[in-house]
Amino acid sequence: VFLQFVARGTDYQRVMGSQGLLELALCLQQEGKAGMIGLSGHDISVALRVVRDGRIDILMFPINLTANSLLREKDLLNTCLTNRMGLVAMKPFAGGRLLQSSGSRPIRPVQCISYALSQTGVSTVIPGVQSVHELEAALHYLDATEEEKDFSSTLADVQQYSKGECVYCNHCLPCPVIINIGETIRMVDTARRGILLELQTKYDTLLAKASACTECGACSERCPFEVDVISKMKRAIELFET
């Protein structure tokens, strides 16, 4: 049984509290209808509470190079290890940001996966891919050389992730006017390097454009990374619709 996207303190109470979803999961486990119980989230404080509670078997949490200097993430990793909790690293590419790095050397998928797997307590990693090419690049880790896996040279080029940066996870969805928010923001971020014809063409094929945004704010409330989605939509209009 997997309890997905426990992002805030209110989510914690709803899932882990009395008569919450965890109680149902534990009943299914006791009845032999479920094996292990997993949970995912993005907030370190909430994740630490989950691990210390002790009733979950597996935690899925973002682990990538952008958080290398965050002491609280190290605390989470060590706490998982101490409590013998399985730790699944998600978002090893930071939503693709790492692969778009403008540092002195391009960062390769193998290095991102190698970093995640090298962290204390990490059991496995689940990279997100959008194409066969990206899948093959990730699977190359299995036969990569130690030199290819070496990520030490990338650390100096990677800036620490900060709140407000989109990682295109689409936890903000569903949008009432069916805007693909993550993909739209990805295009806005990509446009920092210049709006190529291909990028404009891709935007033009979106089912709903940023100009359809009603500024209802539901997406911002759901976002675990505190992204100002409405401002991003306005920027998309400036870039692609004016």
DRENTORTI-124811 format. One record per residue (C-alpha): residue number from 0; residue in three letters; x, y, z. Coordinates in steps of 0.001 Angstrom, whole numbers. Example, Ala and Ser with C-alpha at 12.3 -4.5 7.8 and 13.67 -1.06 7.14 Angstrom:
<recs>
[0, "ALA", [12300, -4500, 7800]]
[1, "SER", [13670, -1060, 7140]]
</recs>
This chain:
<recs>
[0, "VAL", [0, 0, 0]]
[1, "PHE", [1390, 3392, -960]]
[2, "LEU", [289, 6670, 644]]
[3, "GLN", [1102, 9283, -1967]]
[4, "PHE", [2044, 12950, -1508]]
[5, "VAL", [1877, 13661, 2215]]
[6, "ALA", [3189, 17175, 1768]]
[7, "ARG", [2163, 19259, 4773]]
[8, "GLY", [1414, 19005, 8475]]
[9, "THR", [-2306, 18911, 7755]]
[10, "ASP", [-1725, 15984, 5396]]
[11, "TYR", [214, 14226, 8142]]
[12, "GLN", [-2695, 14463, 10556]]
[13, "ARG", [-5171, 13293, 7920]]
[14, "VAL", [-3063, 10281, 6957]]
[15, "MET", [-1280, 9324, 10173]]
[16, "GLY", [-3862, 10421, 12763]]
[17, "SER", [-6766, 8555, 14303]]
[18, "GLN", [-9033, 7000, 11653]]
[19, "GLY", [-6602, 8163, 8980]]
[20, "LEU", [-5514, 6336, 5855]]
[21, "LEU", [-2621, 4691, 7669]]
[22, "GLU", [-5022, 2829, 9946]]
[23, "LEU", [-6714, 1344, 6880]]
[24, "ALA", [-3335, 417, 5400]]
[25, "LEU", [-2305, -1278, 8657]]
[26, "CYS", [-5554, -3260, 8713]]
[27, "LEU", [-4929, -4458, 5165]]
[28, "GLN", [-1404, -5408, 6166]]
[29, "GLN", [-2588, -7361, 9206]]
[30, "GLU", [-5164, -9184, 7078]]
[31, "GLY", [-2443, -10248, 4669]]
[32, "LYS", [-3888, -8168, 1839]]
[33, "ALA", [-898, -5823, 1720]]
[34, "GLY", [2819, -6282, 2213]]
[35, "MET", [4796, -3188, 3082]]
[36, "ILE", [3417, 306, 3551]]
[37, "GLY", [5078, 3185, 1734]]
[38, "LEU", [4643, 6945, 1852]]
[39, "SER", [5929, 9840, -246]]
[40, "GLY", [6409, 13514, 503]]
[41, "HIS", [8542, 16556, -220]]
[42, "ASP", [8812, 18304, 3145]]
[43, "ILE", [11691, 17281, 5410]]
[44, "SER", [9853, 18146, 8639]]
[45, "VAL", [6875, 15991, 7679]]
[46, "ALA", [9127, 13175, 6458]]
[47, "LEU", [11045, 13152, 9746]]
[48, "ARG", [7779, 12839, 11668]]
[49, "VAL", [6767, 9904, 9482]]
[50, "VAL", [10074, 8100, 9976]]
[51, "ARG", [10127, 8655, 13737]]
[52, "ASP", [6518, 7466, 14010]]
[53, "GLY", [7783, 4046, 12952]]
[54, "ARG", [4651, 2608, 11349]]
[55, "ILE", [5714, 3114, 7724]]
[56, "ASP", [8083, 652, 6048]]
[57, "ILE", [9286, 2731, 3089]]
[58, "LEU", [9720, 6461, 2499]]
[59, "MET", [9947, 7966, -989]]
[60, "PHE", [11623, 11378, -940]]
[61, "PRO", [13487, 13693, -3375]]
[62, "ILE", [17233, 13016, -3224]]
[63, "ASN", [19484, 14839, -5671]]
[64, "LEU", [22612, 16941, -6049]]
[65, "THR", [20798, 20230, -5445]]
[66, "ALA", [20299, 19350, -1781]]
[67, "ASN", [23853, 18166, -1157]]
[68, "SER", [24550, 20946, 1349]]
[69, "LEU", [21263, 20729, 3260]]
[70, "LEU", [22002, 19522, 6786]]
[71, "ARG", [18354, 18672, 7464]]
[72, "GLU", [18311, 16280, 4528]]
[73, "LYS", [21373, 14560, 5979]]
[74, "ASP", [19432, 14297, 9232]]
[75, "LEU", [16550, 12633, 7378]]
[76, "LEU", [18879, 10158, 5673]]
[77, "ASN", [20516, 9208, 8960]]
[78, "THR", [17151, 8903, 10701]]
[79, "CYS", [15916, 6507, 8013]]
[80, "LEU", [19044, 4414, 8469]]
[81, "THR", [18762, 4406, 12261]]
[82, "ASN", [15112, 3374, 12089]]
[83, "ARG", [15827, 721, 9442]]
[84, "MET", [13356, 2315, 7056]]
[85, "GLY", [13660, 1729, 3336]]
[86, "LEU", [14390, 4961, 1469]]
[87, "VAL", [13483, 5347, -2199]]
[88, "ALA", [15128, 8336, -3878]]
[89, "MET", [12872, 10150, -6318]]
[90, "LYS", [13595, 13178, -8525]]
[91, "PRO", [17318, 12382, -8961]]
[92, "PHE", [17409, 14875, -11863]]
[93, "ALA", [15549, 17586, -9870]]
[94, "GLY", [12775, 17627, -12434]]
[95, "GLY", [15315, 17836, -15254]]
[96, "ARG", [17014, 20967, -13899]]
[97, "LEU", [20296, 19193, -13272]]
[98, "LEU", [20481, 17997, -16853]]
[99, "GLN", [20050, 21601, -17999]]
[100, "SER", [22936, 22801, -15837]]
[101, "SER", [24944, 25729, -17184]]
[102, "GLY", [28050, 24828, -15175]]
[103, "SER", [31507, 24186, -16559]]
[104, "ARG", [30620, 20559, -17324]]
[105, "PRO", [27259, 19076, -18328]]
[106, "ILE", [25776, 16761, -15716]]
[107, "ARG", [24853, 13309, -16977]]
[108, "PRO", [21949, 11120, -15811]]
[109, "VAL", [24398, 8442, -14633]]
[110, "GLN", [26062, 10935, -12283]]
[111, "CYS", [22696, 11989, -10832]]
[112, "ILE", [21681, 8391, -10189]]
[113, "SER", [25097, 7587, -8758]]
[114, "TYR", [24817, 10489, -6318]]
[115, "ALA", [21357, 9430, -5121]]
[116, "LEU", [22408, 5802, -4614]]
[117, "SER", [25535, 6844, -2721]]
[118, "GLN", [23618, 8689, -24]]
[119, "THR", [23241, 7203, 3437]]
[120, "GLY", [20246, 4900, 3782]]
[121, "VAL", [19082, 5042, 150]]
[122, "SER", [17797, 1656, -1018]]
[123, "THR", [16981, 2447, -4633]]
[124, "VAL", [16249, 5307, -7011]]
[125, "ILE", [13321, 5921, -9364]]
[126, "PRO", [14221, 8398, -12121]]
[127, "GLY", [11440, 10013, -14114]]
[128, "VAL", [11694, 9791, -17900]]
[129, "GLN", [9628, 11131, -20793]]
[130, "SER", [11078, 9207, -23716]]
[131, "VAL", [12881, 6015, -24693]]
[132, "HIS", [16074, 8051, -25086]]
[133, "GLU", [15836, 9299, -21490]]
[134, "LEU", [15090, 5777, -20274]]
[135, "GLU", [18155, 4417, -22062]]
[136, "ALA", [20293, 7206, -20590]]
[137, "ALA", [19138, 6244, -17101]]
[138, "LEU", [19601, 2510, -17676]]
[139, "HIS", [23163, 3172, -18810]]
[140, "TYR", [23955, 3371, -15095]]
[141, "LEU", [23827, -437, -14994]]
[142, "ASP", [26903, -814, -17215]]
[143, "ALA", [28569, 2562, -16631]]
[144, "THR", [32210, 2738, -15586]]
[145, "GLU", [33257, 4106, -12211]]
[146, "GLU", [34614, 7153, -14018]]
[147, "GLU", [31205, 7801, -15605]]
[148, "LYS", [29513, 7419, -12220]]
[149, "ASP", [31863, 9873, -10511]]
[150, "PHE", [29825, 12961, -9580]]
[151, "SER", [32460, 14763, -7500]]
[152, "SER", [33285, 17207, -10293]]
[153, "THR", [29651, 18359, -10498]]
[154, "LEU", [29192, 19495, -6906]]
[155, "ALA", [30833, 22891, -7376]]
[156, "ASP", [28542, 23707, -10308]]
[157, "VAL", [25260, 22768, -8653]]
[158, "GLN", [23360, 25519, -6892]]
[159, "GLN", [21294, 24591, -3884]]
[160, "TYR", [17588, 24267, -4630]]
[161, "SER", [15441, 27022, -3149]]
[162, "LYS", [11723, 27234, -2463]]
[163, "GLY", [9773, 28675, -5337]]
[164, "GLU", [11568, 26719, -8048]]
[165, "CYS", [9354, 24377, -10043]]
[166, "VAL", [10488, 20781, -10543]]
[167, "TYR", [7583, 20040, -12937]]
[168, "CYS", [6085, 17297, -10773]]
[169, "ASN", [2479, 18368, -11561]]
[170, "HIS", [1294, 17898, -7991]]
[171, "CYS", [-451, 21210, -8690]]
[172, "LEU", [-2925, 19459, -11002]]
[173, "PRO", [-5757, 19102, -11813]]
[174, "CYS", [-6215, 22569, -13248]]
[175, "PRO", [-9891, 23533, -13697]]
[176, "VAL", [-9106, 24924, -17157]]
[177, "ILE", [-6827, 21931, -17992]]
[178, "ILE", [-3551, 23871, -18240]]
[179, "ASN", [-557, 21516, -18127]]
[180, "ILE", [1108, 23640, -15464]]
[181, "GLY", [4357, 21727, -15086]]
[182, "GLU", [5012, 21610, -18825]]
[183, "THR", [4146, 25297, -19233]]
[184, "ILE", [6556, 26325, -16486]]
[185, "ARG", [9213, 24038, -17949]]
[186, "MET", [8927, 26009, -21199]]
[187, "VAL", [9189, 29310, -19318]]
[188, "ASP", [12364, 28122, -17601]]
[189, "THR", [13808, 26746, -20831]]
[190, "ALA", [13156, 30094, -22510]]
[191, "ARG", [15801, 31667, -20282]]
[192, "ARG", [18266, 30301, -22805]]
[193, "GLY", [16315, 31783, -25707]]
[194, "ILE", [12992, 31020, -27370]]
[195, "LEU", [13725, 28671, -30207]]
[196, "LEU", [11175, 27982, -32906]]
[197, "GLU", [10819, 24443, -31577]]
[198, "LEU", [9888, 25764, -28125]]
[199, "GLN", [7272, 28163, -29499]]
[200, "THR", [5846, 25405, -31677]]
[201, "LYS", [5605, 23100, -28677]]
[202, "TYR", [3806, 25779, -26688]]
[203, "ASP", [1376, 26362, -29542]]
[204, "THR", [343, 22694, -29412]]
[205, "LEU", [-671, 22830, -25739]]
[206, "LEU", [-4329, 22018, -25236]]
[207, "ALA", [-4754, 25011, -22909]]
[208, "LYS", [-2551, 28100, -22926]]
[209, "ALA", [-1430, 30126, -19919]]
[210, "SER", [-3874, 32858, -20911]]
[211, "ALA", [-6709, 30528, -19888]]
[212, "CYS", [-5598, 30810, -16241]]
[213, "THR", [-8358, 32176, -13989]]
[214, "GLU", [-5955, 32781, -11067]]
[215, "CYS", [-8057, 30561, -8805]]
[216, "GLY", [-4946, 29700, -6781]]
[217, "ALA", [-5773, 26013, -6299]]
[218, "CYS", [-2478, 25001, -7924]]
[219, "SER", [-390, 27154, -5581]]
[220, "GLU", [-2122, 25636, -2566]]
[221, "ARG", [-1208, 22133, -3745]]
[222, "CYS", [2394, 22914, -4718]]
[223, "PRO", [4896, 21393, -2244]]
[224, "PHE", [7638, 23765, -3431]]
[225, "GLU", [5781, 27072, -2940]]
[226, "VAL", [5962, 28015, -6615]]
[227, "ASP", [4163, 31236, -7564]]
[228, "VAL", [2252, 29538, -10352]]
[229, "ILE", [160, 32554, -11298]]
[230, "SER", [3277, 34666, -11892]]
[231, "LYS", [4709, 31855, -14015]]
[232, "MET", [1541, 31790, -16119]]
[233, "LYS", [1782, 35548, -16656]]
[234, "ARG", [5396, 35117, -17732]]
[235, "ALA", [4364, 32400, -20193]]
[236, "ILE", [1843, 34781, -21739]]
[237, "GLU", [4562, 37432, -22122]]
[238, "LEU", [6953, 34974, -23738]]
[239, "PHE", [4695, 32953, -25987]]
[240, "GLU", [1447, 34850, -26535]]
[241, "THR", [2445, 38482, -27075]]
</recs>
